[in-house]
Amino acid sequence: MGLFERYLSVWVGISIIVGVLLGSLIPGVFALVASLEYAHVNIVVAVLIWLMVYPIMIQIDFSSIKDVGKKPKGLALTLVINWLIKPFTMAALGWLFFKGFFADWVDPQSANEYIAGMILLGVAPCTAMVFVWSQMTKGDANYTLVQVSINDIIMIFAFAPLTALLLGVSDIQVPWNTLLISVVLYVLLPLIAGVLTRSLLDEKAEKLGEHKHIDSFVAALKPWSIVGLLATVVLLFGFQAQTILAKPQTILLIAIPLIIQTYGIFAIAYFFAMRLKLPHNIAGPASMIGTSNFFELAVAVAISLFGLHSGAALATVVGVLVEVPVMLSLVYFVNRTRHWFD
C-alpha cells in the first residue's frame, strides 16, 4: 500500500479544509466551475469521477460476469437493503430528529424540507463512487458492476413512486435527463473505455507473450485515480463553502441523522452479509452500495422540486459533505475485518 493510500483519510481531511478555504477566498472561481453543468450534472465533477472509475473498469473481466448468477445472495442483500430498508429508515430518522429532538431549534417548514432532502438521499442508492469503495476494499469488480447495473435499472422505475410515497405527494417530477446522463457518464462511458483498453492490452500482451500489461497499466493510473478523488472533495466542499461557514449549526443538525443512517445501514448490511456467509470481496461492496448515496441525482431532484436555496437542497448537499469521510472510515473497517469472512 502506497503513501497516499495508507494516509488517504489524512489527504481527504486536508482536501476538505482546502476546499472550504478556497471556496470562501475565491468564490467566483468555484461559481464558474459550478456553472459548467448540463441537466444539473457538473461536467468537471463528472470528469473527475470518470478518472476515478476508469481504472476500475479496466479490471472487469466480462468472461467472469456470467458466473455472478451463481452467487445470488449478494445481489439479494443489496436489493433488500436499497429498496426495502434504507429509504424507510432514512424517512423515519428524519421525522424522529426534526419533528422530535430538534423541533425546538428548527421551524416547521425548514424541518419538512430537511426531511425531504434526507428522503431523496435515501431513495437514491450509489452508482459511481461505489466502484471506488469496492476497489479500496478489494471487492469483486465484476460483481460490483452487476449490482450497480441492476440498481440503476430499478431506480429508473422505482425512484419516482417511492419518493412520492415517502414525501406524501403525488406529483414528483424526476429529472430523467439527469438520471440517464449520470448513468451514462459515471457507468456506461467508463465501462466502454475500460473494455476497449483491456482488449488492447490483452492483444499487446499476447503478441509479446506477456501477461501483466493490465496490472502494470492500472498501477500506473492509480495515482491519478487518487488525484481525482481528492480534487472531487476539494470541489464539492468549495462549492458549499459559503453555506458551511454561514450555517454551521444547521449543517451539524442535518449531519447527525445522516451519519447515524449511514453507519446503521452499513451495520445491518454487513451483519447479514456475515450471516449469509458471503465472501469478503462481495460482502464489502454489497454493504457499500446500500450505505452510499447517488448524491448527484438527489441534489438535482431537490433543486428541481424545492429550489436551489431550499432546506431540501441543503440537506442533500450535507449528504455529500459527510459521505466521503464516513465512507472512508467504513472502508477502513471493512479492510480490518476481512478475517471475519475468510
N, C-alpha and C positions, 0 to 999 in steps of 0.2 A: 504494500500500500504506500503510495507516494505521499509527499509532504502535504500537498493540497487536500488529498482525500483524508489523510489522518486528522487534519485540523479543519475539516470543512465547516464545522459548526462555528469555529472562530472566524473564518473568512466570511461566512454568511452574516454573522453579527456585525462585523466591520462594514459589510456592504449595506446593511440596514442603516447604520449610523451615517455612512457616506451619502446614501440616498436621501435621508431626511435633511442633512446639512445642505447638500447641493440643491434639493428642491426648494428649500427656504431661501437660499442665497441667489440662485439663478432660476426663478420660477418660469421665466419666459422661455428658456430653453426646453424645459420639461413640457410646458404648454404646447410648444411647437411639435415636439415628438408625440405628445398625446393626440394631437390633431391629425396625425398621419394614420388614419384608420378608414376602414370600409366595413359597413354593416356592424359597427361597434366592435370590430376586431382590429386591434392595433397592429399595424404592419411590422413595426420594429420588434415588438414583443413576440410576434409570430415567428419572425426570422430567428430570434434568439432561442425560442423553444425548439424550432426546427433544428438548430445547431445542436441542441442537447439530445434530441430524439434520433437524429440521423445515424450516429454511430451504433445505437442500439438496434436499429432496423437492419443494419448490415449483418448482424449476428443471427437474424431469424432464418431458419432453415425450413423452407416450405415442405420439403420432403418429410419433415418430422411432424408437421401440423396435423396430418391425418391420424396420428396416434393420440391426439388430445381427447378425442371422444372416448377413449378407453379409460379416462380418468375424469368422470363427470362430477365427482364430489366437489372439486374446487370451483367449477362453474356454478353448481347449485348453491354453494355457500355465498358466492359473490352476488348472485341474483336475489337471494333471500335478504341479505343484508341491505343491498342497494334499494330495493323496491318494496319490501315488506316491513322493514325495521327502521332504517335511517331517516326517511322523510318524517315519520310519525314521532320518533324520539326528538328530532330537531324542533318540530312544532310544539311538542309538549314542554321542552326546556324553554323555548321562547316565551310561552304563556306563563310558566312557573316563575321565571325571573322577572319579566317585565310587567306582568299583571299581579305578581306576588311580591317577591323580595325587593324589587327596585321600583315598586309602584309609587312610592313617595318621592322618588328622585327624577322620575320621567313623566311628562304629561301624557295623557291617554292617546292622543293622535300620534305622537312620536313613538310611543310604545307599540302601537299597532304596526307602524311602518318598520320598526326594528324586527318585529316578529315576522313580518312578510319577507324581509330580506333574508332572515335566517332560513325560512322555509324554502326560498328559491335556491339557497346553497344546498339544502338537504335533499332536494329533488334532482340535483344535477351531479351525478357521480363523475369521478375523474376520467379524463380522456387522454391528455397528453403527458402530464407530469408523472403519471403512474409508471410510464416506461423508465423514467429516471429513477424512481424509487425502486422499481423492480431490478434495475441493473445494480444499484447500490447494495441491494440485499442478495445479489447473485441469484435472482429469480429466473425461472424458465421463460425466456423471451418469446418463444412460440406460444406457450400457454397464455402469457400476458396479452399477446396480440389478439388471441381468440376471445379472451374475457372482455377486452376493451371493445372489440368489434360487435359482440353480442349486446353489450350495454348501450352502444351507440344506436343500434337498430331499435332496441326497446325504448330508448329515450325519445326517438322521433315520434313514437306513438303514445307514450305514457306521460311525457313531461307536462303537456298542457292539461289533460284531465286531472292528473294527480295534484298539480299546482292549484287548479281551480277548486278541487275538493278541500285542500288544506287551508286555502285563503278564504274559503267561503264565498267565492264569487264564481260566476259562470262565463264571463267574457274575458278570457285570458288570451291576449294576442302574443303568441310566441314569435319572435323574430326568426323565422325559418331560415332566412338567408344567413343570419349569424350562426345558427346551429350547423348548417350544411358547410359553410365556408370554414368554420372552425375544424370540423371533422376532416375536410379536405386538406387544410393547411397543417394540422397537427398530427394527422394519422396517415392519410392516403398518399400525399406527396412524399413525405419522408420514407414511407414504406416502398413506394415505387423506386425512389432513388437508391434505397438500401438493397433492393432486389437486383437492380441493374449493376450496382457496384459489386455485389457479391458474385454475380455471374462473370463480370470482367475479371475479378481477382481469381476466381476458380479457373478460368481459361488460361490466365497467365501462369498460375501455379502448375497446371497440367503441362503446359509447354516446357516449363523449366524443370519439371519433375520435383517440385517442392510442395509443401503442404501448409505453410504458416503465413501465407500472404495476408489472409483475412485478419488473423490475430495481430500481426505487426501493424497493419493499416489502422485497425481500431485503436491500438495502443497509441499510435501517433495522433489520432483525433481526440483522445480522451482529455488532454489539457484544454482543448477548445470547447469541449462539452462543459467542463467546469467553468470556463470563462463565460459561456452562455448562461449558466445558472446564476452566477454572481451578478452579471450585467442585468439579468432579468429582475433580480432582487433590488438592485440599485434603482432601476426604472420604476418599478411598482411603488416603492417607498417614496421615490422622488415625486411621482405623480400626486401622491396624497400627503406630502409633507405639510402643506398649509393646514389641512384638516387635522392631522395628527397633533400639530402644535397648538391649534386653536381649540380643539375639543378633547383634551387628553382624558378627562373623566368619562365622557361618553364612549370613547374608544375602549376604555377599560371595562365599562359595564357590558358592552356588546361582546368583548373578547372572552369574558368569563364563561358564559354558557357555551360559546363556540368551542373553547378549549375543552370543557367538560364533555361536550358531544364528541369531539374528535377522539379523545382518549377512551371514552366509553364505548364508542362503536368499534374502535380497534380491539379493545379488550374482549368484546363479545365475539368478534370475528376470529381473533387469534385463539380464544378458548375453544370454539367449536372446530377450528382447524386442527387443533390437537386431538379433540375427541374423535374427529373423523379420520385421524391418523394420516393426514395429508403430508406429502413430502415437503421439506422446508422450502424448496425453491418454488413451490406452488402456494403454500400457506402464506408466505410473506406477501407476494403481490396480491393474492386474493383479499387479504386483510387491508392492504394499502388502497385498493380501488374503492372499497366502501368508505374508508376513512377520509380520503382526499376528495376534493370537490372540483367540478368543472366551472371554475370561478369566472372564466370569460363569458360563458352563457348566462350565469346568474347575474353578473353585473349588467350585461346588456338588457336582460329582461326587466331588471329592477329600474333601469333608466327609462325604458320604453313605457313601463306601466305607471311608475310613480314620479318620474322626473329626475334630472341629474343631481339636484341638491336635496333629494328626499332622504328620510331616515332609512328607507329600504335600500337605496343605493349605497348609503354609508355602511350599512350592516354587511352588504356583500363585499365591500372594499375591506372592511375589517377582517372578513374571512380570508381575503388574500394576504393580509398582513400577518395573521397568526399561522397560516398554513405552512409556510416554508420552515420556520424554526421548529414548530411542533412535529412536522413530518420527519425532519432530520433526527429529532430525538427518538422517534419511533423506528427509524432506520437503524439507529444505534442499538436499540433494544432488540430488534429482530436479529441483528447480527450476533449479539451477545447471547441469544437464547437458541442458537442453532442446535445445540446439543439436546434441547428438549424434543427435537424431532428425529435427529439422526442417531 
